[in-house]
């Protein structure tokens, strides 16, 4: 096995950690799709909050520019060479709704 090495965070600025393996493994309720040890990083504004929740946000979509992470740089966690890049996909409308529980429960969703 190769020697371990440090990874840098792929971003700068303020972010929250959601669904961390510190809380539970598997952190996303499944070991499928390599998500057992996944960590969700959620960008926040200077006030520590994500996009403001409005009445219209609860029932529809919002432009991605309303979310603090939109337009932020994403960095490589290690040195490397970009071989291919694709960037002509348009941004989609964003959702900012309260999570809904899955009828079969989180643990049984992807078995």
Secondary structure, 3 states (H helix, E strand, C coil): CCCCCCCCCCCCCCEEEECCCCCCCCCCCCCHHHCCCCCEEEECCCCCCCCCCCHHHHHCEECHHHCCCCCCCCCCCCCCCCCCCCCCCCCCCEECCCCCCCCCCHHHCCC
